[in-house]
Amino acid sequence: MSRIYTISAVSGSLRTASLNTLYLNALKATAPDNVEFHIFNDLESIPPFNEDKDENPPSSVSRWKAFLEPADLIVLCSPEYAHGVSGVMKNALDWLVSSYLLIDRPIALPNISVRATHAQEHMYEVIRTMGFSIIEECSLKASHESPLVNIEYNLEQMLSDKMIVEQLNLFWDRAETFLAYQDSTSSS
């Protein structure tokens, strides 16, 4: 029996029609049988970071940390607002700074928008500073030739678009290769 992997994902957008959330839902819909893909949908419940409450955090922060802790791979998608990562995403990440359980944890940072270059650079800087390990091969970047989403699509349409499905499958091929490699190096 093959190992079951846990992937924890979060979109940095609270919008109902978020393209980042749509992408994560498409990944979830196409996940291999040996992957449990979970999406955190409660960023808005996390209060503004307050270092005074870091040792005894609010329950929403404890849920956020517990969501990430068992993940074999974490996937973070953020829209770009004012040339940076969304405020709710940055705030959620700020609550993790003192959580040493997450140091060196593998993270994928897919960029679904060809225009969101500043947010992606900002996200890379934040994640590296926090000590996570960015898995480049799983951090796909949209291009006009290889889109990761279509702004006019719903989930069903995304899963019917050959070009987008190719990109979803590329993510899964790379993620499975990375996870299998991680297993082989940790067991030796």
C-alpha positions as CSV (number, residue, x, y, z in Angstrom):
1,M,0.0,0.0,0.0
2,S,1.4,3.4,-0.9
3,R,1.8,6.1,1.7
4,I,-1.0,8.7,2.1
5,Y,0.4,12.3,1.9
6,T,-1.2,15.3,3.5
7,I,-1.1,18.6,1.6
8,S,-2.3,21.7,3.4
9,A,-3.2,24.6,1.2
10,V,-4.4,28.2,1.7
11,S,-5.5,31.0,-0.5
12,G,-4.6,34.5,0.5
13,S,-7.9,35.8,-0.8
14,L,-11.2,36.1,1.0
15,R,-13.2,36.8,-2.1
16,T,-15.9,34.2,-2.9
17,A,-14.8,34.4,-6.6
18,S,-11.1,34.2,-5.8
19,L,-9.0,32.8,-8.6
20,N,-6.4,31.6,-6.1
21,T,-9.1,29.6,-4.3
22,L,-10.4,28.3,-7.6
23,Y,-6.9,27.0,-8.4
24,L,-6.6,25.3,-5.1
25,N,-10.1,23.7,-5.6
26,A,-8.9,22.4,-9.0
27,L,-5.8,20.9,-7.4
28,K,-8.0,19.2,-4.8
29,A,-10.3,17.9,-7.5
30,T,-7.4,16.4,-9.4
31,A,-5.4,15.1,-6.4
32,P,-4.1,11.6,-6.7
33,D,-5.7,8.9,-4.6
34,N,-2.7,8.8,-2.2
35,V,-3.1,12.5,-1.3
36,E,-5.3,14.1,1.3
37,F,-5.6,17.7,0.1
38,H,-7.0,20.2,2.6
39,I,-7.8,23.8,2.1
40,F,-7.8,26.3,5.0
41,N,-10.8,28.5,4.5
42,D,-10.8,30.6,7.7
43,L,-8.1,33.2,7.4
44,E,-10.6,35.9,8.2
45,S,-11.0,34.5,11.7
46,I,-7.3,35.1,12.5
47,P,-6.9,38.3,14.5
48,P,-4.2,40.8,13.8
49,F,-0.8,39.5,15.0
50,N,0.0,40.5,18.5
51,E,3.3,39.3,19.9
52,D,1.9,39.6,23.5
53,K,-0.6,36.8,22.6
54,D,1.9,34.6,20.9
55,E,2.5,32.2,23.8
56,N,-1.2,31.8,24.4
57,P,-2.7,32.4,21.0
58,P,-6.4,32.8,20.2
59,S,-8.1,29.5,19.2
60,S,-8.3,30.5,15.5
61,V,-4.5,30.8,15.5
62,S,-4.1,27.4,17.2
63,R,-6.4,25.9,14.5
64,W,-4.2,27.6,11.8
65,K,-1.0,26.1,13.2
66,A,-2.7,22.7,13.7
67,F,-3.8,22.7,10.1
68,L,-0.3,23.2,8.8
69,E,1.6,20.9,11.3
70,P,0.8,17.5,9.7
71,A,1.4,18.6,6.1
72,D,4.0,16.8,4.0
73,L,3.7,19.8,1.7
74,I,2.1,23.3,2.2
75,V,0.7,25.2,-0.8
76,L,0.3,28.9,-0.5
77,C,-1.4,31.0,-3.2
78,S,-1.7,34.8,-2.7
79,P,-3.2,37.5,-4.9
80,E,-1.2,40.7,-5.3
81,Y,-2.5,43.8,-3.5
82,A,-0.6,47.0,-3.7
83,H,2.5,45.2,-5.0
84,G,2.5,42.8,-2.0
85,V,1.0,39.7,-0.5
86,S,-2.5,40.0,0.7
87,G,-2.8,41.4,4.3
88,V,-4.7,38.3,5.6
89,M,-2.0,36.0,4.2
90,K,0.9,38.0,5.7
91,N,-1.0,38.3,9.0
92,A,-1.5,34.5,9.1
93,L,2.2,34.0,8.4
94,D,3.2,36.4,11.1
95,W,1.5,34.2,13.7
96,L,3.9,31.4,12.5
97,V,7.2,33.2,13.1
98,S,7.8,31.7,16.5
99,S,6.5,28.3,15.6
100,Y,9.7,26.3,15.2
101,L,7.7,23.2,14.2
102,L,7.4,24.6,10.8
103,I,11.1,25.5,10.1
104,D,12.4,23.7,7.0
105,R,8.9,22.6,6.0
106,P,8.4,22.3,2.3
107,I,6.2,24.9,0.7
108,A,5.0,25.4,-2.9
109,L,4.2,28.9,-4.0
110,P,2.3,28.7,-7.3
111,N,1.7,32.1,-9.0
112,I,-1.6,31.9,-10.9
113,S,-1.4,35.4,-12.3
114,V,1.1,36.6,-14.9
115,R,0.8,40.1,-13.4
116,A,1.5,39.2,-9.8
117,T,5.2,39.4,-9.8
118,H,5.7,41.8,-6.9
119,A,3.5,39.6,-4.5
120,Q,5.4,36.5,-5.6
121,E,8.8,38.2,-4.8
122,H,7.4,39.4,-1.5
123,M,6.1,35.9,-0.6
124,Y,9.5,34.4,-1.4
125,E,11.2,36.8,0.8
126,V,8.8,36.3,3.7
127,I,8.9,32.5,3.4
128,R,12.7,32.3,3.2
129,T,13.0,34.6,6.2
130,M,10.7,32.4,8.2
131,G,12.9,29.3,7.4
132,F,10.5,27.4,5.2
133,S,11.9,25.4,2.3
134,I,10.5,26.6,-1.1
135,I,10.0,23.7,-3.5
136,E,10.6,25.4,-6.8
137,E,9.5,22.5,-9.0
138,C,6.0,22.7,-7.4
139,S,5.8,26.5,-7.5
140,L,4.4,26.8,-11.0
141,K,4.1,30.2,-12.6
142,A,1.4,31.1,-15.0
143,S,2.2,32.4,-18.4
144,H,0.1,33.4,-21.3
145,E,1.1,30.2,-23.0
146,S,0.5,28.0,-19.9
147,P,-2.3,29.5,-17.8
148,L,-3.1,28.0,-14.4
149,V,-6.6,29.5,-14.3
150,N,-9.1,31.2,-16.6
151,I,-10.8,34.2,-15.1
152,E,-14.1,33.3,-16.9
153,Y,-14.2,29.7,-15.6
154,N,-15.8,27.9,-12.7
155,L,-14.4,24.7,-11.3
156,E,-16.1,22.4,-13.8
157,Q,-14.9,24.5,-16.8
158,M,-11.3,24.5,-15.3
159,L,-11.4,20.7,-15.2
160,S,-12.6,20.6,-18.8
161,D,-9.8,22.8,-20.2
162,K,-7.0,20.7,-21.7
163,M,-4.3,23.4,-21.1
164,I,-5.2,24.0,-17.5
165,V,-5.6,20.2,-16.8
166,E,-2.1,19.8,-18.2
167,Q,-0.8,22.4,-15.7
168,L,-2.7,20.7,-12.8
169,N,-1.2,17.3,-13.8
170,L,2.3,18.9,-14.0
171,F,1.9,20.1,-10.4
172,W,0.8,16.6,-9.3
173,D,3.7,14.9,-11.2
174,R,6.2,17.2,-9.6
175,A,4.6,17.0,-6.1
176,E,4.5,13.2,-6.2
177,T,8.2,13.1,-7.3
178,F,9.2,15.5,-4.5
179,L,7.2,13.6,-1.9
180,A,8.6,10.3,-2.9
181,Y,12.1,11.7,-2.9
182,Q,11.5,13.1,0.6
183,D,10.4,9.7,1.8
184,S,13.4,8.0,0.3
185,T,15.9,10.4,1.9
186,S,14.2,10.4,5.3
187,S,14.1,6.6,5.5
188,S,17.8,6.1,4.6
